[in-house]
Amino acid sequence: MRTAVKWSKTFLTVLGTWVILLLAVALPGLLPARWQYYIYSPASVGLWMIAMIVAPILVCWKLRHWIRTY
């Protein structure tokens, strides 16, 4: 049971991080069209894709005490 709680907390942490990153890439769509080129430039999309991999690891490391508690 304890392992299932740890895995579920880890899953929720990763899922929450991905939702925040998806909102961060979707919300600039509400800005004027002339700004969207700079926000959705190849460099920023590349950094966003790297963040989708690296950010959940960093968030899980930061919240490791909460994940380990039962």
Sequence and secondary structure as in RCSB ss.txt:
>XXXX:A:sequence
MRTAVKWSKTFLTVLGTWVILLLAVALPGLLPARWQYYIYSPASVGLWMIAMIVAPILVCWKLRHWIRTY
>XXXX:A:secstr
 HHHHHHHHHHHHHHHHHHHHHHHHHGGGGS HHHHHHHT HHHHHHHHHHHHHHHHHHHHHTHHHHH  
